[in-house]
């Protein structure tokens, strides 16, 4: 009886072990009391590194946004293209967003304070209107926002707008010129421009020398053509001087521009090169004396003269005369001769002393002096 009882217990124990082994996964062991139910894993996971934008690679300069709009008919608006072609006689209205807007337009419209153009500043935008347009109005129209502190304003380079408008007029391929002949100075240290601009975007333009008669190629090295400026001499030299003109062809028509005299400049740019000379450095009582101040400079650069003289504090009457003329110095070189003469009549003791001349141009000023003694 005991043997059968022990045999039964063994069978029951073996059955329980079989049931337990079926519910446990392979290679798993039963958890001990209190053991963590989440088994740590040994799987290697590559950490995710957040992507950081390379600041150095990004353009830190602010992007320029166009603030200009063209007003069309029926209240429609569009951003104007870089170039526009309109018929002469059409009106143009441009608006630029901003409470303070500056404008630039062809200088021709300022020559006689032309009433055909008007500029208004509204609360949210600036407005430019041009009516009864002509081919002479061809040029660039631009605007910009202004950053102001009190009465001092500067241009906001991030807020600008511009468009170049061709005003096409029958019989006019070139932008009209106020004269039939013009002078272009060739300076060795800066570009020179023959300003034959056209009114038709598709026009073919060539440059020609009058004598000897031949076409001057715009090869892109010495001379280039810019439709907004004309023919540009990149590195002028004396061989370029002479009389030239432009020829335009468009739509089966051709036209010749005015003539341009190219003069080579002999004097480099800079402050005036000034000399001073008295008619006499020793003057007797009652005699007259003159002091001459002379500047040799670029043909198109104006010079202003100022004087300091001994009798100035006593309001001594003197005569001052300024003149200028172009002179040729050989090899076709052209120079502007500017002179100022101060004359003292009936010389007295108060007139003796230093006569100081200051000559000034856009590049700076030069001061020279000489003495005139009482003899």
Secondary structure as UniProt FT lines:
FT   HELIX           2..23
FT   TURN            26..27
FT   TURN            33..34
FT   TURN            55..57
FT   STRAND          65..66
FT   STRAND          68..71
FT   HELIX           73..75
FT   STRAND          77..78
FT   STRAND          83..87
FT   TURN            88..89
FT   STRAND          92..97
FT   STRAND          101..104
FT   HELIX           108..111
FT   TURN            112..113
FT   TURN            115..116
FT   STRAND          117..121
FT   STRAND          125..130
FT   HELIX           135..137
FT   STRAND          139..149
FT   TURN            150..151
FT   STRAND          152..169
FT   TURN            170..171
FT   STRAND          181..186
FT   TURN            188..189
FT   STRAND          192..194
FT   TURN            201..202
FT   STRAND          204..209
FT   TURN            210..213
FT   STRAND          214..216
FT   STRAND          223..226
FT   TURN            227..229
FT   STRAND          230..233
FT   HELIX           238..240
FT   STRAND          242..250
FT   TURN            251..252
FT   STRAND          253..256
FT   STRAND          259..265
FT   STRAND          273..278
FT   STRAND          282..283
FT   TURN            285..286
FT   STRAND          289..297
FT   TURN            299..300
FT   STRAND          304..308
FT   HELIX           310..312
FT   TURN            313..315
FT   STRAND          319..328
FT   TURN            331..332
FT   STRAND          333..344
FT   HELIX           349..351
FT   STRAND          353..361
FT   TURN            362..363
FT   STRAND          364..374
//
